[in-house]
Amino acid sequence: MSRATRSRRRLDDSRTRFLLAMRELDQAWVDTFHETGFSDLYFSRLFTEMWLRGETAVSKTDAYGLVKGLGVQTAMKYVRRAIEEGYLEEIDNPGDGRSKLLRMSPLLKERFAQVIDRANRAFIAILGDEVHP
């Protein structure tokens, strides 16, 4: 077997392991959020972006922009539903008393942490050292 063939096979094997780990991430997401109806990609993207901001609140307009791939009207529906279901919470905007800011609720933090922890275990188990730089 040539060096190029071995290299291609290692790369294909690495890609397969990565996809197996991604599949576990997807399943963790669905298992955690399916009963709420939040299991689709748009909620995943919104909640991921909110998680990455930590305690930093964002304007509603900025939150709409976190729902990638949808028009503003549809993104508004996603954000509104996340607020109504208690996954995002509105807080006063100290810079503008007429508007509200959004941040993750304790419920979202708890549920999303479950997804992250499960997916992290899968990535480490499946990819091992490949997840470390």
VMD Tcl script that draws the C-alpha trace (Angstrom):
set ca {
  {0.00 0.00 0.00}
  {1.42 3.36 -0.97}
  {2.05 6.18 1.48}
  {-0.61 8.30 -0.27}
  {-3.19 5.50 0.10}
  {-2.40 5.06 3.81}
  {-2.65 8.81 4.31}
  {-6.04 8.91 2.55}
  {-7.31 6.03 4.66}
  {-6.20 7.73 7.89}
  {-7.92 10.91 6.80}
  {-11.11 9.01 5.89}
  {-10.99 7.19 9.25}
  {-10.54 10.51 11.06}
  {-13.48 12.00 9.18}
  {-15.66 8.99 10.00}
  {-14.81 9.25 13.71}
  {-15.59 12.97 13.61}
  {-18.98 12.29 12.03}
  {-19.74 9.64 14.65}
  {-19.03 12.21 17.34}
  {-21.20 14.78 15.53}
  {-23.99 12.23 15.34}
  {-23.79 11.82 19.11}
  {-23.97 15.61 19.51}
  {-27.08 15.70 17.32}
  {-28.66 12.86 19.27}
  {-27.86 14.56 22.59}
  {-29.56 17.70 21.30}
  {-32.66 15.83 20.14}
  {-32.87 13.76 23.34}
  {-32.66 16.90 25.47}
  {-34.96 19.20 23.52}
  {-37.29 17.01 21.42}
  {-40.28 17.16 23.76}
  {-40.15 20.96 23.74}
  {-40.07 21.25 19.96}
  {-36.69 23.00 20.18}
  {-34.77 20.19 18.51}
  {-34.27 21.84 15.12}
  {-31.10 23.45 13.83}
  {-32.31 27.02 14.25}
  {-32.83 26.67 18.00}
  {-29.50 24.87 18.22}
  {-27.74 27.80 16.59}
  {-29.57 30.39 18.71}
  {-28.90 28.56 21.98}
  {-25.27 27.84 21.05}
  {-24.61 31.50 20.30}
  {-26.30 32.57 23.52}
  {-24.22 30.04 25.49}
  {-21.02 31.36 23.92}
  {-21.92 34.86 25.14}
  {-22.17 33.61 28.73}
  {-23.78 36.17 30.98}
  {-23.64 38.87 28.31}
  {-27.15 39.88 27.36}
  {-27.98 40.78 23.77}
  {-30.61 42.97 22.19}
  {-33.56 41.27 20.57}
  {-32.35 42.51 17.20}
  {-28.97 40.86 17.79}
  {-30.73 37.67 18.91}
  {-32.67 37.57 15.64}
  {-29.35 37.65 13.82}
  {-28.18 34.59 15.75}
  {-30.87 32.49 14.06}
  {-28.89 31.99 10.84}
  {-30.52 31.03 7.58}
  {-33.94 32.53 8.26}
  {-35.57 35.82 7.50}
  {-36.03 38.33 10.31}
  {-39.76 37.62 10.71}
  {-39.17 33.90 11.16}
  {-36.18 34.50 13.44}
  {-38.41 36.71 15.58}
  {-40.81 33.77 16.01}
  {-37.97 31.54 17.20}
  {-36.75 34.10 19.71}
  {-40.28 34.86 20.90}
  {-41.00 31.17 21.42}
  {-37.75 30.68 23.36}
  {-38.80 33.56 25.64}
  {-42.35 32.22 26.06}
  {-41.08 28.73 26.94}
  {-38.61 30.09 29.50}
  {-35.35 29.35 27.67}
  {-34.45 32.99 27.17}
  {-35.29 35.72 29.64}
  {-35.82 39.40 29.11}
  {-34.05 41.88 31.35}
  {-34.09 45.66 31.50}
  {-31.70 47.45 29.20}
  {-29.70 49.89 31.32}
  {-28.79 51.87 28.20}
  {-32.34 52.25 26.93}
  {-35.32 52.01 29.25}
  {-37.65 51.39 26.30}
  {-36.05 48.12 25.25}
  {-35.20 44.77 26.79}
  {-32.13 42.59 26.54}
  {-32.09 38.80 26.33}
  {-29.97 36.24 28.13}
  {-30.07 32.53 28.79}
  {-32.41 31.43 31.52}
  {-31.29 28.99 34.22}
  {-33.43 26.37 32.46}
  {-31.51 26.79 29.21}
  {-28.17 26.73 31.03}
  {-29.07 23.46 32.74}
  {-30.47 21.70 29.67}
  {-27.75 22.90 27.31}
  {-25.03 21.88 29.77}
  {-26.44 18.34 29.56}
  {-26.04 18.40 25.78}
  {-22.51 19.78 25.96}
  {-21.38 17.31 28.61}
  {-22.77 14.30 26.72}
  {-21.31 15.45 23.41}
  {-17.96 16.24 25.01}
  {-17.73 12.71 26.43}
  {-18.52 11.31 22.98}
  {-15.95 13.47 21.23}
  {-13.25 12.42 23.68}
  {-14.22 8.73 23.47}
  {-14.45 8.69 19.69}
  {-11.73 11.14 18.71}
  {-9.39 10.80 21.68}
  {-6.29 12.89 21.18}
  {-7.62 14.40 17.96}
  {-9.75 16.82 20.02}
  {-6.67 18.26 21.69}
  {-4.47 20.72 19.77}
}
mol new
graphics top color blue
foreach p $ca { graphics top sphere $p radius 0.5 }
foreach p [lrange $ca 0 end-1] q [lrange $ca 1 end] { graphics top cylinder $p $q radius 0.2 }
display resetview
